[in-house]
Amino acid sequence: MTKKKQPPGDYEVGYRRPPKEHQIKKGERRNPKGRSKLRKAAATDVAAILDEPIKVRVGGKEHSMSPFEASFRKVAKRAAEGHLPSILKFIKICEEYDVIEPPEAQAGGGVIVAPRGVDFHEWLESVTELVPVDET
């Protein structure tokens, strides 16, 4: 299919073919202002927010406390109710602030499982040859 060249004065106006006077001239910009700039989020001072007291209702009375204290009280309450993620978070926070110390790891007391069809004592001897036994 060959394209027919039209004489310069003859121009067919139609879909996606605007009249010559409405076409973009060379060097002309269609959106001179450009895309509007997005506003930058205001920088928030997290420490200031955590220091700012909030009002909390405890036992029917309104108290003022830090957001950290309020959230920790909520975690402690849910932990006391038995909510496992809250229990774990409560223990982690208590360890972080040296309220409680994690228990020391005890030596020994592990469970040994021998493969099926193998004499346990023979298997134990072969394993203890590879791994030194600490007898204290």
N, C-alpha and C positions, 0 to 999 in steps of 0.2 A: 504494500500500500504506500503510495507516494503522497507527500504533502504538497498541496498546491500553494504556491506563493501568491499572496494577494497584493495588489498594487498598494502603495503607501497610503493613499487617500481612502481606500476601501477597507473598512474594518467591521466585522460582524459582531454585534453586541449580543450577549447572552449569558448563560450560566458561567460564572467565573471569568467573564470577559467584560469588565466595566467599561463605560464610555471613556474615551481618552482624557477628558477633563477631570474625571474622578480617579484616574490611576495615580499611583504614588510616583511623584517626580523624583528624579535622581537627587540623592542627598537629603531628601525629606524623611523625617521620622514620624511614624504613626502614633507613637506613645512617648512624647517628649519628656514627660515627667518620670517615666519608667515605673517599674514595679514599686509599690509602697514598701517602705522598710518595716520590718517587724519590730515591735517594741521589745526591748530586752527586759527579762524578768528582773525585778528589783532584788539586789543581793540581800539575802536574809542572814542575820546574825543568829546562828543556832544557839550559841551560848546565852545570848540575851533572852531568847525565847524560853530556854530551860530555866533561867533564873527568875523570870517574871512569874509572880505567884498567881494561882488560879483559885477560884472559889469552888469548893467541893462540899457536898452535903453528906455528913457522916452521922448516923444515928439521929436524924431529924434536925441536927444543928449544922449551920454553915460554917466551914473552916476555910482558911486560906493556907495553901501549901504549894510547893513547887510541882511542876508537871511530872518530874521524875518520881517524887514521893507518891503522887497520886497514882501513877502507872504501876509503881512497885507494890502499892497497897492492893491494887486490882489483881496483880499477878499472885500475890500472897493469898488473897481470898480464893481465887480459882484453884490454886495449888492445894489449899486446905479442903476444897470440895472434891479433889481427886483428879483434876484435869491434868493428864500426863505431860503435855507440852509446857504447861504452866509450872509444874513441879520441876521439870528439867531447867527451865529458865530461872526459877527461884534459886535452885541450887547453884547454878552458874553465877548468878549475880552475887550470892552470898560468898562463894569462893573468890570472886574477883575483888570484893571489898574486905577480904580476910575476916569474915564473920565466922566461917567454918573452914576447916582444913580438910582436903580430900584424904581418905584413908590411905595408908602406905600399902604398897603392893606386897603381898605375902609370898614368900618363896615356897615353892612346892604346892601340893594340894591339887594339882591338875588332874585331869582325867585322861587315861591312856586307853585307846581303842585299838585292839590288835585285829589284823585282817582275819577273815573267816578261813577255816581250814588249816590254820597254822597253830602249832603248839605255842601257847602264850609265853612260856619260860624261855624257849629257844628264840622266839622273836624278840623278847625283852633283852636277852644277852646280845643279840646281833645289833640292836639299836643302841645299847649302852656302850658298845665298843666304839661307835661313831660319835656319840655325844657324851662328854665327860659328865659324870654324876657328882653333884656338889653335896657332900654329906656333912652337914653342920649340926 
